[in-house]
Amino acid sequence: MDRRTIRPVVIAIFHHAGRILVEAITDPADSVQCYRPLGGEIEFGEHSRDALIREVREEIGAEITALRLLGMLENRFEFEGRQHHEIVLVYQAALVDRALYNHPLIEGREGSVAIRAEWKSLDEAGPGGPLLFPDGLLELLRAQVE
């Protein structure tokens, strides 16, 4: 993929007991760790809602419901030594299998790579701890609470 393009992305915010479901990601170029909600790229011709349903199904094998668009973020960042640019649609959603809310860790796959999603408080992200990506997500989520 040409990294000089803007990538359309969709992510899911699942809330449970004051926490959200995120995947911990470490940049191999500089070992910086961040948290990112589940989701992924919107394919050409695909509606963002359908992309989110597909991505969560692919990543953790779960079905989702009650999708509500919370907002859109523009995310420019460096990862693996390369510049990236994304437009990110942020949805609130619910897991159909309510038992998943009681799992502290949900394992899955993103392609051939194993992923581990875990419930984290928004207070665990930010200064002094891993950042929450994409840029602006922490502020968007905190504004939803106010």
Helices and strands as residue ranges (DSSP letters): E 7-13, E 15-16, E 19-26, E 33-37, E 39-41, H 48-60, E 64-79, E 82-95, G 98-102, E 105-110, E 113-121, G 122-124, E 131-132, H 137-145
